[in-house]
Amino acid sequence: MDKKYTRWILPLLILLALGLALRIIEGIMPENFQSPLSVVATAALLFMFGMFLTQHKKRSSGWFKKLLVSFIMLIIVGKRLGWIEFDVFWRYVNDLGINQTIQNAVIIYCGWIFFD
């Protein structure tokens, strides 16, 4: 297969794996584990999707950008799991219109920029 097609097909396969993994989690896991596992699986697979969007073969070795991306991911996943409760901060975030769709886009962007 041409390199261009594999670059386009691999992210699509990651998205399909995301959907399949979430369906499997819903089907086989007890309800008390479904939500946390679903949140972590969604974040991990969206991050991987973003990683596969990058076109550079050489990975960046800069540590500050990776630390910042890790911190952003920790905040988003921690909020979704209910571990982080800053009501004033999240109220302003919601007022800005940053909902779960925007958070998913930020996770994909974090995956893309992590190795860029």
C-alpha contacts under 8 A as a table, 3 or more apart, distances in Angstrom:
res1	aa1	res2	aa2	distance
1	M	5	Y	6.76
1	M	6	T	6.76
2	D	5	Y	5.41
2	D	6	T	6.47
3	K	6	T	5.20
3	K	7	R	6.18
4	K	7	R	5.12
4	K	8	W	6.47
5	Y	8	W	5.03
5	Y	9	I	5.87
6	T	9	I	4.94
6	T	10	L	5.73
7	R	10	L	5.76
7	R	11	P	7.18
7	R	52	F	7.53
7	R	53	L	7.49
7	R	55	Q	8.00
8	W	11	P	6.07
8	W	12	L	6.80
9	I	12	L	5.10
9	I	13	L	6.18
10	L	13	L	5.04
10	L	14	I	6.28
10	L	52	F	7.06
11	P	14	I	4.94
11	P	15	L	6.35
11	P	49	F	5.46
11	P	50	G	8.00
11	P	52	F	5.89
11	P	53	L	6.71
12	L	15	L	5.14
12	L	16	L	6.28
13	L	16	L	4.99
13	L	17	A	6.05
14	I	17	A	4.97
14	I	18	L	6.15
14	I	45	L	6.88
14	I	48	M	7.36
14	I	49	F	5.88
15	L	18	L	4.93
15	L	19	G	6.43
15	L	45	L	7.51
15	L	46	L	7.64
15	L	49	F	6.92
16	L	19	G	5.20
16	L	20	L	6.18
17	A	20	L	4.99
17	A	21	A	5.84
17	A	45	L	7.98
18	L	21	A	5.19
18	L	22	L	6.18
18	L	41	A	7.61
18	L	42	T	6.68
18	L	45	L	5.88
18	L	46	L	7.71
19	G	22	L	5.27
19	G	23	R	6.28
20	L	23	R	5.13
20	L	24	I	6.20
21	A	24	I	5.08
21	A	25	I	6.09
21	A	41	A	7.62
22	L	25	I	5.01
22	L	26	E	6.17
22	L	38	S	6.20
22	L	41	A	7.40
22	L	42	T	7.56
23	R	26	E	5.12
23	R	27	G	6.16
24	I	27	G	4.99
24	I	28	I	6.10
25	I	28	I	5.64
25	I	29	M	5.51
25	I	34	Q	6.29
25	I	37	L	7.46
25	I	38	S	6.81
26	E	29	M	6.09
26	E	31	E	7.94
26	E	34	Q	6.13
29	M	33	F	6.29
29	M	34	Q	5.81
30	P	33	F	5.64
30	P	34	Q	6.26
31	E	34	Q	5.05
31	E	35	S	7.29
32	N	35	S	6.90
33	F	36	P	5.86
33	F	37	L	6.04
34	Q	37	L	5.35
34	Q	38	S	5.72
35	S	38	S	5.04
35	S	39	V	6.16
36	P	39	V	5.16
36	P	40	V	6.27
36	P	81	L	6.14
37	L	40	V	5.18
37	L	41	A	5.93
38	S	41	A	5.11
38	S	42	T	5.93
39	V	42	T	5.21
39	V	43	A	6.17
39	V	77	V	7.13
39	V	80	R	6.90
39	V	81	L	7.03
40	V	43	A	5.19
40	V	44	A	6.03
40	V	77	V	7.10
41	A	44	A	5.11
41	A	45	L	6.00
42	T	45	L	5.34
42	T	46	L	5.99
43	A	46	L	5.24
43	A	47	F	6.01
43	A	77	V	7.09
43	A	104	N	7.60
43	A	107	I	6.72
44	A	47	F	5.09
44	A	48	M	6.18
45	L	48	M	4.90
45	L	49	F	6.06
46	L	49	F	4.89
46	L	50	G	6.31
46	L	104	N	7.14
46	L	107	I	6.27
46	L	108	I	5.35
46	L	111	G	7.51
47	F	50	G	5.10
47	F	51	M	6.28
47	F	107	I	5.62
47	F	108	I	5.09
47	F	109	Y	7.74
47	F	110	C	6.66
47	F	111	G	4.32
47	F	112	W	7.53
48	M	51	M	4.87
48	M	52	F	6.27
48	M	108	I	7.68
48	M	111	G	6.11
49	F	52	F	5.29
49	F	53	L	6.52
49	F	108	I	6.41
49	F	111	G	7.03
49	F	112	W	7.90
50	G	53	L	5.14
50	G	54	T	7.03
50	G	107	I	7.60
50	G	108	I	4.35
50	G	109	Y	5.93
50	G	110	C	6.95
50	G	111	G	4.22
50	G	112	W	4.21
50	G	113	I	7.85
51	M	54	T	5.74
51	M	108	I	7.73
51	M	111	G	4.61
51	M	112	W	4.59
51	M	113	I	7.60
51	M	114	F	7.26
51	M	115	F	6.84
52	F	55	Q	7.70
52	F	112	W	7.24
53	L	112	W	6.10
54	T	112	W	5.54
54	T	113	I	7.73
54	T	115	F	7.50
54	T	116	D	6.40
56	H	59	R	6.97
56	H	116	D	6.68
59	R	115	F	5.24
59	R	116	D	6.40
60	S	114	F	7.96
60	S	115	F	5.43
60	S	116	D	5.90
62	G	65	K	6.24
62	G	66	K	6.93
63	W	66	K	5.19
63	W	67	L	6.08
64	F	67	L	5.03
64	F	68	L	6.17
65	K	68	L	5.11
65	K	69	V	6.15
65	K	114	F	6.98
66	K	69	V	5.09
66	K	70	S	6.05
66	K	114	F	5.63
67	L	70	S	5.07
67	L	71	F	6.18
68	L	71	F	5.08
68	L	72	I	6.27
69	V	72	I	5.13
69	V	73	M	6.13
69	V	110	C	5.74
69	V	113	I	7.97
69	V	114	F	6.57
70	S	73	M	5.07
70	S	74	L	6.05
71	F	74	L	5.01
71	F	75	I	6.27
72	I	75	I	5.16
72	I	76	I	6.28
73	M	76	I	5.19
73	M	77	V	5.99
73	M	107	I	6.80
73	M	110	C	7.58
74	L	77	V	5.36
74	L	78	G	5.60
75	I	78	G	5.08
75	I	79	K	5.98
75	I	84	I	7.18
76	I	79	K	5.24
76	I	80	R	6.31
76	I	103	Q	7.09
77	V	80	R	5.07
77	V	81	L	6.11
78	G	81	L	5.13
78	G	82	G	6.06
78	G	83	W	4.97
78	G	84	I	5.36
79	K	82	G	5.02
79	K	83	W	5.89
79	K	84	I	4.96
79	K	85	E	6.82
80	R	83	W	7.71
81	L	84	I	7.88
82	G	85	E	6.82
85	E	90	W	7.97
86	F	89	F	5.34
86	F	90	W	6.10
87	D	90	W	5.23
87	D	91	R	5.96
88	V	91	R	5.17
88	V	92	Y	6.48
89	F	92	Y	5.35
89	F	93	V	6.29
90	W	93	V	4.82
90	W	94	N	6.02
91	R	94	N	5.14
91	R	95	D	6.12
92	Y	95	D	4.89
92	Y	96	L	6.26
93	V	96	L	5.17
93	V	97	G	6.69
93	V	98	I	5.73
94	N	97	G	5.06
94	N	98	I	5.37
94	N	99	N	6.45
95	D	98	I	7.48
98	I	101	T	7.71
98	I	102	I	5.51
98	I	103	Q	6.79
99	N	102	I	5.43
99	N	103	Q	6.24
100	Q	103	Q	4.84
100	Q	104	N	6.10
101	T	104	N	5.09
101	T	105	A	6.35
102	I	105	A	4.97
102	I	106	V	6.19
103	Q	106	V	4.94
103	Q	107	I	6.23
104	N	107	I	5.02
104	N	108	I	6.33
105	A	108	I	5.09
105	A	109	Y	6.14
106	V	109	Y	4.90
106	V	110	C	6.01
107	I	110	C	4.97
107	I	111	G	6.31
108	I	111	G	5.12
108	I	112	W	6.24
109	Y	112	W	4.94
109	Y	113	I	6.06
110	C	113	I	5.19
110	C	114	F	5.79
111	G	114	F	5.22
111	G	115	F	7.32
112	W	115	F	6.52
112	W	116	D	6.43
113	I	116	D	4.82
